[in-house]
Amino acid sequence: MKEVNVEVLVVGGGTAGVSAALAAAEEGATVCLAEIGSGVGGVGTHTGVHVYYLGTHTGMQRKLDKEIQEVAGNLGGKVKGFHPEAKKIRLEERLAQNGVTILYDHLAVQVILEGKRVTGVVFESPYEVLSVRAKVVLDCTGNGDICALADAPFESGREWDGVMHAYSLPPRYLKEEAEIADFLNFDVGWVDSSSARDVSRALLEARKLLWDLPELGGDRLIAVGSQLGVREGRRIVGQYVLTLEDLALDRRFADVVMRCYSHYDNHAMDLANESRFAQIWEGVIGAWKDRIGCDVPYRSFVPVETDGLLIACRALSMDHDTSTAFRMQPDMHCVGEVAGTAAALCVQTGCLPRDLEVSALQRRLINRGVLKEGELVRQSAPWLTLDDDTREQRNWTVETVRRPEVQRRLIEALGTEQEGPAIWWLWKSGEKTIPLLKETLTKSEGKQQRGVAMALALLGDRAGAACLVRAVEEEALDAPPGFERFIPPRWIACLILLKELQEASCLEVMLDRLQRRNPTARLPAFSQILHVLHYLIAVSEQIPPDTLAKVKQAVYQLLAEPGLGEDWQVNMELDNSIRWNIEMTAAYLLVLLGEDNGYVILDGYMTDGRAYARNMAHRLKVRLLQKAVPQDERMEVQH
């Protein structure tokens, strides 16, 4: 086996990987960049998403973008956003200028470990087996492949079903009216991005479906992305796990190394399958489109157990909710630059990444333009505000919202278009707000009273439960302002909170809704079904014996529907279905109701050809087994 020795090894030449390699080289380290494919740039050059959406534009990216525009001017034609070929060309030029060794067509197959320290990676290619030894290894694979090979702990997908964010395969086409090369970032479905077989299935599925897209008619197609637009994979557990609440509150960290900026850009339409916090943020607060962002701590780059290695891609240490927001290309450029700078500094000082002096790294990042001096001492400025207040005024923080005059403003906003932020801040105010809310509950009426009841429920108080039940029974269809497809009607928001309270008095109504549906843009039939099923799961232990047979019958009737789940879509009319998810959620409920046939349904999906379906079946079976065994035996069940 051939062996190469470098100071910094970057595995993965995508969005973050190139920035990491350039930063490490610019900081004086000898760098090798190994890429499984035959080009650099990742999602912007190979998937074809050649427009920046949100994210932080800092550091080397600004200069690179200008250089890419100059190259694009020599290629001819007009392109929306940046020219993907121009970006590929310029990135390779910059890597060469900085002395970075590039290894294309090299697949990482093994990590070299000394105890828990990664000291290198073994690669296979059509030509050789190569061992690359390094003082610091950067995992820029997107899916955290190197961390996984090193047995670093990781999580993937949603808590309920293990499903990852929807994937895309953008075609590039010529816009007829402007003669500009554009792309269509359409969502196809689901994929387990850590499974090569499932990625292969997804590529075939996507290429078959894209021919039905109306934009591609009239011989306008130019090309189709050569790799999937994957939005989520493994998430490595680091010394700190970033949360969506951190982003919402613009949380400060003493070990800040960059800032992220986006919104809760979750494309999933099955909100009922998302986390508790996500359902509150999107379904109750209505804040899907609201801008969020915060400090990113160095600890999120450092695996919790593994030495000699930094997480330097979208596998960064964060939860699933955060991964829907913290994945933008500009942010990933920044992640790479931070990790590359940190790796070079570790080489210079002879320390492991976890022992690096963060203040020294911060000084280097300030010099590189990734951080600003003031960001080390700034105060948090949470994103949700009322009326015309700006974040910079800092009238809305966890400290200020507890003031009596602010509490009155919040309560006055309930029932208005400002209700979402008001409920958020009443929730963040804590239990001391409950007496004032209860007092207002008895004096108010209509939408304001309902808003008070929602705030109380978030605080765990049942005083307004009857009001929430009434909103569900009356099928309240109003909703906060925002992106219609991602903001459900208020009766669903109230149902989410009744589920939170495990309030079972809506049981009969929900059985009716399981069969009688009135689909809208805000609430497709499949989404309503999943909300009802999850409610029934939450109150299953409270179902009276004389109602049990009726609930089982309703579930079996649902499963017998021929077109169940076929109305699923994200942003295109595509021939796809979410029946698999509905069936397994219903199966889970059946087991809770004493029906072993639920296990039969789950077992059927254990051999499904789609990895994401198998993952869900496995996860639900493990959860059911854990509920059935004593606490001291549960760890054995997990293994």
Secondary structure, DSSP 8 states (H G I E B T S, - for coil): -EEEEEEEEEE--SHHHHHHHHHHHHTT--EEEE-SSSSS-GGGTTT---S--SS---THHHHHHHHHHHHHTTT-S-BSSS-HHHHHHHHHHHHHHTT-EEE-S-EEEEEEEETTEEEEEEEE-SS-EEEEEEEEEEE-SSS-HHHHHTT--EEES-TTT-----EE--EEEEETTTTEEEE---EEE---TT-HHHHHHHHHHHHHHGGG-GGGTTTTEEEE-SS-B----EEE-BSS-B-HHHHHTT---TTEEEEEEEE-----S-GGGS-HHHIIIIIIS--TTSEEEEEEEGGGGSBSS-BSEEE-STTSSB-HHHHTTTT-HHHHHHHHHHHHHHHHHHHHHT--GGG--HHHHHHHHHHHTSS-GGGGT-----S---TT--GGGT-SSTTGGGSHHHHHHHHHHTTSTTHHHHHHHHHHH-GGGHHHHHHHHHH--HHHHHHHHHHHHHTT--TTHHHHHHHHHTT-----SS-GGGS--HHHHHHHHHHHHT--TTHHHHHHHHH-----SSS-HHHHHHHHHHHHHHTGGG--HHHHHHHHHHHHHHHT-TTTTTT--SSS--S---HHHHHHHHHHHHHHTT-THHHHHHHHHTT-SSHHHHHHHHHHHHHHHHHHS-GGGHHHHH-
